[in-house]
Amino acid sequence: MSIFVDETTKVVYQGLTGSQGRYYGLLNRDYGTQVVAGTNPRKAGTDVDGIPVFATVADAVEATGATASCIFIPAAGVKAAVMEAAEGGIEFIVCITEGVPAQDEAWFFNKLKRDFPGVQLLGPNCPGIISPGKCNIGITAGHIAKPGGPVGIVSRSGTLTYQALYELKLRDIGVTTCVGIGGGPVPGTSFIDCLEVFEAAPETKAVMLIGEIGGSAEEEAAEFIKNKMSKPVSAYIAGVTAPAGKKMGHAGAIVSGGKGTAQGKMEALQAAGVRVGRNPTEAGEHMVDIVREHGWS
């Protein structure tokens, strides 16, 4: 799976000419990311602060050799934007947009799996991905992350992702890659997708997992960790006090029929040998302990 990004990754920003796309596209370029193109069929041939704008993703890929894209398109246009990227030759699509209709998410998730098996989608409704010091695609502030490993992070929550990055930095612990999978009901990338990659990556020695109420993704991750992971994991599950039947922030964060509770997820992870924190800071402290115990910093 192509969730690793580095200084060689070339990125097309779909929506670069919009206010959000421009802001984050230029911010990420300044961080060191190779933002090589933007797309807008009405502004082809122009540029955004030196970044050329093309009519289509296919045109941008042909001219620049880009392999990744970042979508800052309004929700109604995301379905078309995802397919334009896949059909245009992009291998890794990062979709930041929130509010994408669930039926659209389900449609393009299954379309990619069926017809474009070599394409990996991250999101929608996610903060993106950052390999500190190398590449930042999305809306994560680069200065809060310390480069150099040994920790990989995967999270459903954007805000808690930022907290985890910053708390580790304050303790002088670096991160290899941080992936925000987002809180949509049909995420393109799962916990298990990321855990598989982190388990196989020699530079990642330990993993921090941040989940939340709703669905069964954390329980499935716990099963994977128990049976297939050799690397230590710390975790935090948001939503301990959430009432049943109330959506909490993300569309997928809802306890229904007694399932998807924070307590149930925490118990499943603990049974898999994960060090589970009662709050984000404690989960970070668990990771600090893991790193110190193994002499990785």
C-alpha positions as CSV (number, residue, x, y, z in Angstrom):
1,M,0.0,0.0,0.0
2,S,1.3,3.4,-0.9
3,I,0.8,5.3,2.3
4,F,4.5,6.2,2.7
5,V,5.5,9.7,1.4
6,D,8.9,11.3,1.4
7,E,10.9,14.1,-0.2
8,T,10.6,12.4,-3.6
9,T,6.8,12.4,-3.6
10,K,5.3,14.7,-6.2
11,V,1.8,16.0,-5.4
12,V,-1.0,17.6,-7.4
13,Y,-3.4,19.8,-5.5
14,Q,-6.9,19.5,-6.8
15,G,-8.4,22.7,-5.7
16,L,-5.1,24.7,-5.5
17,T,-6.8,27.8,-6.9
18,G,-9.4,27.9,-4.1
19,S,-8.7,29.6,-0.8
20,Q,-8.0,26.5,1.3
21,G,-6.2,24.6,-1.4
22,R,-3.9,27.6,-2.0
23,Y,-3.2,28.2,1.7
24,Y,-2.3,24.6,2.5
25,G,-0.7,23.9,-0.9
26,L,1.8,26.8,-0.4
27,L,2.3,26.0,3.3
28,N,3.2,22.4,2.4
29,R,5.4,23.5,-0.4
30,D,7.2,25.7,2.0
31,Y,7.6,22.7,4.3
32,G,9.5,21.0,1.6
33,T,6.8,18.9,-0.1
34,Q,7.1,18.7,-3.9
35,V,3.8,20.4,-4.8
36,V,4.3,20.3,-8.5
37,A,0.8,21.2,-9.9
38,G,-2.7,22.3,-9.3
39,T,-5.9,21.6,-11.3
40,N,-8.7,23.8,-12.5
41,P,-10.2,23.4,-16.0
42,R,-11.1,27.1,-16.0
43,K,-7.6,28.3,-15.0
44,A,-5.4,26.0,-17.0
45,G,-2.2,27.7,-18.1
46,T,-2.0,30.0,-15.1
47,D,0.0,29.4,-11.9
48,V,-0.3,29.8,-8.1
49,D,2.9,31.4,-6.8
50,G,4.9,29.5,-9.5
51,I,3.0,26.2,-9.2
52,P,1.5,25.5,-12.7
53,V,-2.2,24.9,-13.0
54,F,-3.5,22.3,-15.4
55,A,-7.0,21.5,-16.8
56,T,-7.0,17.9,-15.5
57,V,-5.1,15.6,-13.3
58,A,-4.1,13.5,-16.3
59,D,-2.5,16.6,-17.8
60,A,-0.7,17.3,-14.6
61,V,0.6,13.8,-14.3
62,E,1.9,13.8,-17.8
63,A,3.7,17.0,-17.4
64,T,5.2,16.5,-13.9
65,G,5.3,12.8,-13.1
66,A,3.1,13.3,-10.0
67,T,2.0,10.1,-8.1
68,A,0.0,11.7,-5.3
69,S,-2.9,14.1,-5.2
70,C,-4.5,16.2,-2.4
71,I,-8.2,17.1,-2.8
72,F,-9.6,20.4,-1.5
73,I,-12.7,20.2,-3.6
74,P,-16.2,21.0,-2.1
75,A,-18.1,17.9,-1.0
76,A,-20.4,17.8,-4.0
77,G,-17.4,17.5,-6.3
78,V,-15.4,15.0,-4.4
79,K,-16.8,11.9,-6.2
80,A,-15.7,13.3,-9.5
81,A,-12.4,14.5,-8.2
82,V,-11.5,11.1,-6.8
83,M,-12.2,9.4,-10.0
84,E,-10.4,12.0,-12.0
85,A,-7.3,11.4,-9.9
86,A,-7.5,7.6,-10.2
87,E,-8.1,7.7,-14.0
88,G,-5.4,10.3,-14.4
89,G,-2.7,8.0,-13.1
90,I,-2.4,9.0,-9.4
91,E,-1.5,6.2,-7.0
92,F,-2.2,7.9,-3.7
93,I,-5.2,10.2,-3.2
94,V,-5.5,12.3,0.0
95,C,-9.0,13.7,0.4
96,I,-9.3,16.4,3.1
97,T,-12.9,17.5,2.3
98,E,-15.5,16.8,5.0
99,G,-19.2,16.4,4.6
100,V,-18.9,14.1,1.6
101,P,-22.2,12.2,1.3
102,A,-21.9,8.6,2.7
103,Q,-23.3,7.1,-0.5
104,D,-20.6,8.9,-2.5
105,E,-17.9,7.6,-0.1
106,A,-19.3,4.0,-0.5
107,W,-19.5,4.3,-4.3
108,F,-15.9,5.5,-4.9
109,F,-14.4,3.3,-2.2
110,N,-15.8,0.2,-4.0
111,K,-15.1,1.6,-7.4
112,L,-11.4,2.0,-6.5
113,K,-11.2,-1.4,-5.0
114,R,-12.8,-3.0,-8.0
115,D,-11.3,-1.1,-10.9
116,F,-8.2,0.6,-9.5
117,P,-6.6,-1.8,-7.1
118,G,-3.3,0.0,-7.2
119,V,-4.8,3.2,-6.0
120,Q,-4.9,4.0,-2.3
121,L,-7.3,6.6,-0.9
122,L,-6.8,8.4,2.4
123,G,-10.0,10.1,3.7
124,P,-12.3,11.8,3.1
125,N,-12.6,14.0,6.1
126,C,-9.1,13.6,7.2
127,P,-6.1,15.8,8.1
128,G,-3.8,13.9,5.7
129,I,-0.4,12.4,6.1
130,I,3.0,13.7,7.2
131,S,6.5,12.2,7.2
132,P,8.1,14.8,9.4
133,G,11.0,16.6,7.7
134,K,10.2,15.0,4.4
135,C,6.7,15.5,3.1
136,N,3.4,16.9,4.4
137,I,0.2,16.4,2.4
138,G,-2.9,17.9,4.0
139,I,-3.6,20.3,6.9
140,T,-1.3,19.1,9.7
141,A,1.0,21.8,11.0
142,G,4.5,20.7,10.2
143,H,6.3,22.4,13.1
144,I,4.5,20.3,15.7
145,A,6.2,17.1,14.5
146,K,9.8,16.0,15.2
147,P,11.5,14.1,12.4
148,G,13.5,11.0,12.8
149,G,11.3,8.2,14.2
150,P,10.9,5.7,15.8
151,V,7.1,6.1,16.2
152,G,4.4,5.6,13.6
153,I,1.0,7.2,14.3
154,V,-2.5,6.3,12.9
155,S,-5.5,8.2,14.0
156,R,-9.2,8.7,13.3
157,S,-9.2,12.1,15.0
158,G,-7.4,15.1,13.5
159,T,-7.2,17.2,16.7
160,L,-5.9,14.3,18.8
161,T,-3.4,13.5,16.0
162,Y,-1.9,17.0,16.4
163,Q,-1.8,16.6,20.2
164,A,0.0,13.2,19.9
165,L,2.6,14.7,17.5
166,Y,3.3,17.7,19.7
167,E,3.5,15.8,23.0
168,L,6.0,13.4,21.5
169,K,8.0,16.3,20.2
170,L,8.1,17.9,23.6
171,R,9.6,14.6,24.9
172,D,12.1,14.7,22.1
173,I,10.6,11.6,20.3
174,G,10.4,11.6,16.5
175,V,7.8,10.2,14.2
176,T,8.4,8.2,11.0
177,T,4.9,8.8,9.5
178,C,1.6,10.0,10.9
179,V,-1.5,9.0,9.1
180,G,-4.9,10.6,9.8
181,I,-7.4,8.2,8.4
182,G,-10.4,10.4,9.2
183,G,-13.8,9.9,10.7
184,G,-16.0,9.3,7.7
185,P,-18.4,6.3,7.7
186,V,-16.5,4.7,4.7
187,P,-12.8,5.6,5.1
188,G,-10.5,4.8,2.2
189,T,-7.7,3.7,4.5
190,S,-8.2,1.6,7.6
191,F,-6.3,1.1,10.8
192,I,-5.3,-2.3,9.6
193,D,-4.0,-0.9,6.3
194,C,-1.6,1.4,8.3
195,L,-0.7,-1.2,10.9
196,E,0.4,-3.6,8.1
197,V,2.7,-1.0,6.7
198,F,4.1,0.0,10.0
199,E,4.7,-3.6,11.0
200,A,6.7,-4.1,7.8
201,A,8.7,-0.8,8.0
202,P,12.1,-1.3,9.7
203,E,12.4,2.4,10.7
204,T,9.1,2.3,12.6
205,K,9.7,0.6,16.0
206,A,6.4,1.3,17.7
207,V,2.9,2.5,16.9
208,M,0.5,4.9,18.5
209,L,-3.2,4.3,17.6
210,I,-5.9,6.9,18.3
211,G,-9.5,5.8,17.9
212,E,-12.9,6.9,18.8
213,I,-16.4,5.5,19.5
214,G,-18.5,4.1,16.7
215,G,-18.0,1.2,14.3
216,S,-15.7,-1.8,14.9
217,A,-12.5,-0.6,13.3
218,E,-10.6,-0.5,16.7
219,E,-11.7,-4.0,17.6
220,E,-10.6,-5.2,14.2
221,A,-7.3,-3.5,14.7
222,A,-6.9,-5.1,18.1
223,E,-7.4,-8.5,16.5
224,F,-4.7,-7.7,13.9
225,I,-2.3,-6.4,16.6
226,K,-2.8,-9.6,18.7
227,N,-2.2,-12.0,15.9
228,K,0.1,-10.3,13.4
229,M,2.1,-7.5,15.0
230,S,5.4,-7.8,16.8
231,K,5.8,-4.1,17.5
232,P,4.5,-2.5,20.7
233,V,1.5,-0.3,20.5
234,S,-0.1,2.4,22.7
235,A,-3.6,3.7,22.2
236,Y,-6.3,6.1,23.2
237,I,-10.0,5.9,22.5
238,A,-12.0,9.1,22.5
239,G,-15.6,9.3,23.6
240,V,-15.7,7.5,27.0
241,T,-18.6,9.7,28.2
242,A,-20.5,9.8,24.9
243,P,-24.2,8.9,25.2
244,A,-25.6,6.1,23.0
245,G,-27.3,7.3,19.9
246,K,-25.6,10.7,19.7
247,K,-23.1,11.4,16.9
248,M,-20.0,12.9,18.4
249,G,-18.1,15.0,15.9
250,H,-17.4,12.6,13.1
251,A,-20.1,10.9,11.1
252,G,-18.8,7.5,12.1
253,A,-18.6,8.3,15.8
254,I,-21.8,7.1,17.1
255,V,-22.7,4.3,19.6
256,S,-25.6,2.3,18.3
257,G,-27.3,-0.8,19.7
258,G,-24.7,-1.0,22.5
259,K,-21.9,-1.5,20.0
260,G,-19.0,0.8,19.3
261,T,-18.5,1.9,22.8
262,A,-15.1,3.3,24.0
263,Q,-15.0,0.8,26.9
264,G,-15.4,-2.1,24.6
265,K,-12.7,-0.9,22.3
266,M,-10.3,-0.2,25.2
267,E,-10.9,-3.7,26.5
268,A,-10.3,-5.3,23.1
269,L,-7.0,-3.4,22.7
270,Q,-5.8,-4.2,26.2
271,A,-6.5,-7.9,25.6
272,A,-4.3,-7.6,22.6
273,G,-1.4,-6.3,24.7
274,V,-1.8,-2.7,23.8
275,R,-1.0,0.0,26.5
276,V,-4.2,2.0,26.6
277,G,-4.3,5.5,28.0
278,R,-7.3,6.9,29.8
279,N,-6.7,10.3,28.1
280,P,-4.5,11.4,25.2
281,T,-1.6,12.5,27.5
282,E,-1.5,9.2,29.2
283,A,-1.4,7.4,25.9
284,G,1.5,9.6,25.0
285,E,3.3,8.7,28.2
286,H,2.8,5.1,27.5
287,M,4.6,5.6,24.2
288,V,7.4,7.6,25.9
289,D,7.8,4.6,28.3
290,I,7.9,2.2,25.3
291,V,10.6,4.2,23.5
292,R,12.7,4.6,26.7
293,E,12.4,1.0,27.7
294,H,13.8,-0.1,24.3
295,G,16.5,2.5,24.2
296,W,15.2,4.0,20.9
297,S,16.0,7.6,21.8
